Amino acid sequence: MARSASCRIVLVSSPKGGSGKSVLSRHLLVSAAQEGIGAIGLDFDRQQTLAKWAARRDRTRETFPDFAPVAVQPASLQDWRAALKVARAYRLAILDTPPSIEDHLPAIDALGEAADLILVPAVCTQDDIDSVAPWLRALGERGLRAAVVLNRANRRTTSYARMRGTLVKTGAVCPTELPQLEDVHVPASKGLTLLDYSRSRGIAPFEEVWAYVKREAGL
């Protein structure tokens, strides 16, 4: 499938549940909004975690309009073509997908072909590596641009270096990992992110991942 010349598409995909796809997606969307980049999130997960977060953000903005507006639309993997048509009206589209890749492989493959960059969140555990490494390898064999984003990483553990090393041997890894942050989910109850709080200690890693995404996706 030909990629859109006007919209950059970032597919957030991982075969492992709980890897942080929605957390990463909403921080990328807020980063784009804060820079004035017209972006939309397309939530392909039936649980609609990203879409529900965006609805809470809209309600928060009714009282605190200074928070940057973020657009998120529910989407269906059965009608992925229609979702991509919606994306064309924006400069950036973040596609949040369910973990059950094998149940929707044709649609996920098509979205991967359309994407400028595929982000694969992964926690530094053996279970995640067992799921993510084959997926990353498969994407690379198809010539798709994909990179792992390590989430809830702790450099002080011996497992971190071992798991990261395994993934580096398999494919590209984002140079900045997202650390274990106990408060990362707290702002989500109001549709916010750590980036919405100027003094949040968790801002820097998300800013660095955003800079990486901009460069790799050609924004």
NORLINBEL-V60028 format. One record per residue. N is the residue number from 0. RES is the residue in three letters. SS is DSSP state (h for helix, s for strand, l for the rest). Layout:
n:N res:RES ss:SS
n:N res:RES ss:SS
//
This chain:
n:0 res:MET ss:l
n:1 res:ALA ss:l
n:2 res:ARG ss:l
n:3 res:SER ss:l
n:4 res:ALA ss:l
n:5 res:SER ss:l
n:6 res:CYS ss:l
n:7 res:ARG ss:s
n:8 res:ILE ss:s
n:9 res:VAL ss:s
n:10 res:LEU ss:s
n:11 res:VAL ss:s
n:12 res:SER ss:l
n:13 res:SER ss:l
n:14 res:PRO ss:l
n:15 res:LYS ss:l
n:16 res:GLY ss:l
n:17 res:GLY ss:l
n:18 res:SER ss:l
n:19 res:GLY ss:l
n:20 res:LYS ss:h
n:21 res:SER ss:h
n:22 res:VAL ss:h
n:23 res:LEU ss:h
n:24 res:SER ss:h
n:25 res:ARG ss:h
n:26 res:HIS ss:h
n:27 res:LEU ss:h
n:28 res:LEU ss:h
n:29 res:VAL ss:h
n:30 res:SER ss:h
n:31 res:ALA ss:h
n:32 res:ALA ss:h
n:33 res:GLN ss:h
n:34 res:GLU ss:l
n:35 res:GLY ss:l
n:36 res:ILE ss:l
n:37 res:GLY ss:l
n:38 res:ALA ss:s
n:39 res:ILE ss:s
n:40 res:GLY ss:s
n:41 res:LEU ss:s
n:42 res:ASP ss:s
n:43 res:PHE ss:l
n:44 res:ASP ss:l
n:45 res:ARG ss:l
n:46 res:GLN ss:l
n:47 res:GLN ss:l
n:48 res:THR ss:h
n:49 res:LEU ss:h
n:50 res:ALA ss:h
n:51 res:LYS ss:h
n:52 res:TRP ss:h
n:53 res:ALA ss:h
n:54 res:ALA ss:h
n:55 res:ARG ss:h
n:56 res:ARG ss:h
n:57 res:ASP ss:h
n:58 res:ARG ss:h
n:59 res:THR ss:h
n:60 res:ARG ss:h
n:61 res:GLU ss:h
n:62 res:THR ss:h
n:63 res:PHE ss:l
n:64 res:PRO ss:l
n:65 res:ASP ss:l
n:66 res:PHE ss:l
n:67 res:ALA ss:l
n:68 res:PRO ss:l
n:69 res:VAL ss:l
n:70 res:ALA ss:s
n:71 res:VAL ss:s
n:72 res:GLN ss:s
n:73 res:PRO ss:s
n:74 res:ALA ss:l
n:75 res:SER ss:l
n:76 res:LEU ss:h
n:77 res:GLN ss:h
n:78 res:ASP ss:h
n:79 res:TRP ss:h
n:80 res:ARG ss:h
n:81 res:ALA ss:h
n:82 res:ALA ss:h
n:83 res:LEU ss:h
n:84 res:LYS ss:h
n:85 res:VAL ss:h
n:86 res:ALA ss:h
n:87 res:ARG ss:l
n:88 res:ALA ss:l
n:89 res:TYR ss:l
n:90 res:ARG ss:l
n:91 res:LEU ss:s
n:92 res:ALA ss:s
n:93 res:ILE ss:s
n:94 res:LEU ss:s
n:95 res:ASP ss:s
n:96 res:THR ss:l
n:97 res:PRO ss:l
n:98 res:PRO ss:l
n:99 res:SER ss:l
n:100 res:ILE ss:h
n:101 res:GLU ss:h
n:102 res:ASP ss:h
n:103 res:HIS ss:h
n:104 res:LEU ss:h
n:105 res:PRO ss:h
n:106 res:ALA ss:h
n:107 res:ILE ss:h
n:108 res:ASP ss:h
n:109 res:ALA ss:h
n:110 res:LEU ss:h
n:111 res:GLY ss:h
n:112 res:GLU ss:h
n:113 res:ALA ss:h
n:114 res:ALA ss:l
n:115 res:ASP ss:l
n:116 res:LEU ss:s
n:117 res:ILE ss:s
n:118 res:LEU ss:s
n:119 res:VAL ss:s
n:120 res:PRO ss:s
n:121 res:ALA ss:s
n:122 res:VAL ss:s
n:123 res:CYS ss:l
n:124 res:THR ss:l
n:125 res:GLN ss:h
n:126 res:ASP ss:h
n:127 res:ASP ss:h
n:128 res:ILE ss:h
n:129 res:ASP ss:h
n:130 res:SER ss:h
n:131 res:VAL ss:h
n:132 res:ALA ss:h
n:133 res:PRO ss:h
n:134 res:TRP ss:h
n:135 res:LEU ss:h
n:136 res:ARG ss:h
n:137 res:ALA ss:h
n:138 res:LEU ss:h
n:139 res:GLY ss:h
n:140 res:GLU ss:h
n:141 res:ARG ss:l
n:142 res:GLY ss:l
n:143 res:LEU ss:l
n:144 res:ARG ss:l
n:145 res:ALA ss:s
n:146 res:ALA ss:s
n:147 res:VAL ss:s
n:148 res:VAL ss:s
n:149 res:LEU ss:s
n:150 res:ASN ss:s
n:151 res:ARG ss:s
n:152 res:ALA ss:s
n:153 res:ASN ss:l
n:154 res:ARG ss:l
n:155 res:ARG ss:l
n:156 res:THR ss:l
n:157 res:THR ss:h
n:158 res:SER ss:h
n:159 res:TYR ss:h
n:160 res:ALA ss:h
n:161 res:ARG ss:h
n:162 res:MET ss:h
n:163 res:ARG ss:h
n:164 res:GLY ss:h
n:165 res:THR ss:h
n:166 res:LEU ss:h
n:167 res:VAL ss:h
n:168 res:LYS ss:l
n:169 res:THR ss:l
n:170 res:GLY ss:l
n:171 res:ALA ss:s
n:172 res:VAL ss:s
n:173 res:CYS ss:l
n:174 res:PRO ss:l
n:175 res:THR ss:l
n:176 res:GLU ss:l
n:177 res:LEU ss:s
n:178 res:PRO ss:s
n:179 res:GLN ss:l
n:180 res:LEU ss:l
n:181 res:GLU ss:l
n:182 res:ASP ss:l
n:183 res:VAL ss:l
n:184 res:HIS ss:l
n:185 res:VAL ss:l
n:186 res:PRO ss:h
n:187 res:ALA ss:h
n:188 res:SER ss:h
n:189 res:LYS ss:h
n:190 res:GLY ss:l
n:191 res:LEU ss:l
n:192 res:THR ss:l
n:193 res:LEU ss:h
n:194 res:LEU ss:h
n:195 res:ASP ss:h
n:196 res:TYR ss:l
n:197 res:SER ss:l
n:198 res:ARG ss:l
n:199 res:SER ss:l
n:200 res:ARG ss:l
n:201 res:GLY ss:l
n:202 res:ILE ss:h
n:203 res:ALA ss:h
n:204 res:PRO ss:h
n:205 res:PHE ss:h
n:206 res:GLU ss:h
n:207 res:GLU ss:h
n:208 res:VAL ss:h
n:209 res:TRP ss:h
n:210 res:ALA ss:h
n:211 res:TYR ss:h
n:212 res:VAL ss:h
n:213 res:LYS ss:h
n:214 res:ARG ss:h
n:215 res:GLU ss:h
n:216 res:ALA ss:h
n:217 res:GLY ss:l
n:218 res:LEU ss:l
//
